[in-house]
Amino acid sequence: METVKLIGTSFSFFTYRVIWALKLKGINYEYIEEDMSKKSPLLMKYNPIHKKVPVLIHGDKPVCESMVIVEYIDETWQLNPLLSTDSYDRAMARFWVKYIDEKSYSTWNVFCNTGEKQQNAIKESLEMLKTLEENALGENNKLFGGENIGLVDIAFGGFSHWMEIIEEIVGVKLLDSHNFPRLNKWIKNFKEVQAIKDNLPNHDEMFVYMKNARERMLAST
């Protein structure tokens, strides 16, 4: 059997997307923590184009970009499928994954900025969340994937967990239960899945890391 390795960083929600997919599939793998301030020869070898994590190494074949990796995992290991067998459902899942990845940067801009720029980013973040609340998540759905975790759950899962830390640090509540009852219910359901519950980053460590990162960014502007 070919070995599976994952190059990642402990505070990257992109890395956790892959970790969750591997855990949901029951795949044994070796995790390699990357220091992005130095960028190891291993990372440069297996992702010479973007030079970033995560990178999945299956045998000696590298796969890069978090959701590309998740789809590769789903196609390679059939147990606990993350995508529907229905072609339309698969297309819709990929649409929402793309939407999440394109729009999630608005929340990063809430984190990185102050003043008017931050207020504009807050507005964009709320618009994104409203779109997901009203269009992507069915009223009676336990998860985006229905009863079981699917591709969209993994895509939004990492982002939503990091959003909670951003809210604490910045002092702005984005995902409140009054305006977004479906998404808040979804968060609870998502984190109750054992593979997710057992593989969440340490809250306190992540808070300190991200708070320090924000202070450095603001000091440099």
C-alpha positions in Angstrom: 0.0 0.0 0.0 1.3 3.4 -0.9 2.1 5.8 2.0 0.2 8.9 2.6 1.8 12.1 4.0 0.4 15.5 4.6 2.5 18.7 4.8 0.6 21.3 6.7 0.6 23.9 9.5 -1.3 23.7 12.8 -3.2 27.0 12.4 -4.2 26.7 8.8 -7.9 25.9 8.1 -6.9 24.8 4.7 -4.8 22.1 6.3 -7.6 21.1 8.6 -9.9 20.5 5.5 -7.5 17.8 4.4 -7.1 16.4 7.9 -10.9 16.0 8.3 -11.3 14.3 4.9 -8.5 11.8 5.8 -10.1 11.1 9.2 -13.6 10.7 7.8 -12.2 8.2 5.3 -10.2 6.3 8.0 -6.9 6.8 6.1 -3.6 6.3 8.0 -1.2 9.1 7.2 2.0 10.8 8.4 1.6 14.5 9.3 4.5 16.8 8.7 4.4 20.2 10.3 5.8 22.9 8.0 7.5 26.1 9.2 6.2 28.6 6.6 8.9 31.2 7.7 11.6 28.9 6.4 9.8 26.6 3.8 11.5 23.3 3.9 13.2 21.5 0.9 10.3 19.0 1.1 7.7 21.6 0.5 9.7 23.2 -2.3 10.1 19.8 -3.9 6.4 18.9 -3.8 4.8 22.3 -4.3 7.4 24.4 -6.3 4.7 26.5 -8.0 2.8 28.0 -5.0 5.2 27.0 -2.2 2.4 26.7 0.3 0.5 24.1 2.4 -1.3 21.8 2.4 0.3 19.2 0.2 -0.8 15.6 0.1 1.9 13.1 -0.9 0.4 9.8 -2.0 3.2 7.4 -2.7 5.5 9.9 -4.4 2.7 11.9 -6.1 2.0 15.4 -4.7 -1.5 16.9 -4.8 -1.9 20.6 -3.9 -4.7 23.1 -3.0 -7.0 22.0 -0.1 -10.2 21.3 -1.9 -8.4 19.7 -4.9 -6.8 17.4 -2.3 -10.2 16.7 -0.7 -11.7 15.7 -4.0 -8.6 13.5 -4.8 -9.1 11.8 -1.5 -12.8 11.2 -2.2 -12.1 9.7 -5.6 -9.2 7.6 -4.4 -10.8 6.1 -1.3 -14.5 5.2 -1.8 -15.5 4.7 1.8 -17.8 7.5 3.3 -18.2 9.5 0.0 -18.1 13.3 0.2 -19.8 13.9 -3.1 -23.1 12.6 -4.4 -23.4 10.1 -7.2 -25.9 12.6 -8.8 -24.1 14.8 -11.4 -26.3 17.9 -10.6 -25.7 17.6 -6.8 -21.9 17.3 -7.5 -22.0 20.4 -9.6 -23.9 22.4 -6.9 -21.5 21.2 -4.3 -18.6 22.5 -6.4 -20.4 25.8 -7.0 -20.7 26.4 -3.3 -17.2 25.4 -2.5 -16.0 27.9 -5.1 -18.3 30.6 -3.7 -16.9 30.0 -0.1 -13.3 30.1 -1.2 -13.9 33.3 -3.3 -15.9 35.2 -0.6 -14.2 34.0 2.6 -11.4 36.6 2.0 -13.9 39.3 3.1 -13.7 37.9 6.7 -9.9 37.8 6.5 -10.1 41.5 5.6 -12.1 42.1 8.8 -9.2 40.5 10.7 -6.5 42.4 8.9 -7.9 45.9 8.9 -9.5 48.7 11.0 -11.7 51.6 10.3 -13.5 52.0 7.0 -11.8 49.1 5.3 -12.8 46.8 8.2 -16.4 48.1 8.0 -16.6 47.4 4.3 -15.2 43.9 4.9 -17.8 43.3 7.7 -20.6 44.2 5.2 -19.2 41.8 2.6 -18.9 39.0 5.2 -22.5 39.4 6.3 -23.6 39.3 2.7 -21.7 36.1 2.1 -23.2 34.5 5.3 -26.7 35.6 4.3 -26.3 34.0 0.9 -25.2 30.7 2.4 -28.0 30.9 5.0 -30.7 31.5 2.5 -29.5 29.5 -0.5 -27.0 26.8 0.3 -28.3 25.3 3.5 -31.8 23.7 3.3 -34.1 24.6 6.1 -34.4 21.0 7.4 -30.8 19.9 6.5 -28.6 18.8 9.3 -25.5 19.5 7.2 -24.8 21.0 3.8 -24.4 17.4 2.6 -27.7 16.4 4.1 -27.3 13.9 6.9 -23.6 13.2 6.3 -20.6 15.5 5.9 -19.9 16.4 2.3 -17.6 18.6 0.3 -19.3 21.9 1.2 -19.3 21.0 4.9 -15.5 20.5 4.8 -15.0 23.7 2.8 -17.1 25.9 5.2 -16.1 24.0 8.3 -12.6 25.3 8.5 -13.6 28.8 7.6 -16.4 28.9 10.2 -14.1 27.7 13.0 -11.5 30.3 12.3 -14.2 32.9 12.0 -15.1 32.3 15.7 -11.5 33.2 16.7 -11.5 36.3 14.4 -14.8 37.4 16.1 -13.1 37.1 19.5 -10.0 39.0 18.6 -11.6 41.8 16.6 -14.7 42.1 18.9 -17.2 41.9 16.1 -20.0 39.2 16.0 -20.6 38.1 12.4 -22.3 34.7 12.7 -24.9 35.5 15.4 -27.7 33.1 16.0 -30.5 35.6 15.5 -29.6 36.5 11.9 -28.2 33.1 11.0 -30.1 30.3 12.8 -29.5 27.7 10.1 -25.7 28.3 10.0 -25.5 28.2 13.8 -27.4 25.0 13.9 -25.1 23.6 11.2 -22.0 24.6 13.3 -23.3 22.6 16.2 -24.1 19.5 14.0 -20.8 19.7 12.2 -18.7 19.8 15.4 -20.7 16.9 16.9 -19.3 14.5 14.2 -16.6 12.5 15.9 -14.0 12.9 13.2 -14.4 16.7 13.5 -14.7 16.9 17.3 -11.5 14.9 17.7 -9.5 16.9 15.3 -10.1 20.6 16.0 -7.1 22.9 16.7 -6.5 24.0 20.3 -8.6 27.1 20.8 -6.2 28.9 23.2 -3.1 28.3 21.1 -4.9 29.4 18.0 -6.2 32.6 19.7 -2.7 33.6 20.8 -1.2 32.8 17.4 -3.8 34.8 15.4 -3.8 37.7 17.9 -0.1 38.1 17.5 -0.4 37.8 13.7 -3.0 40.6 13.7 -0.8 42.8 15.8 2.1 42.3 13.5 0.0 43.0 10.4 -1.5 46.2 11.8 2.0 47.4 13.0 3.4 47.0 9.5 0.7 49.2 7.8 
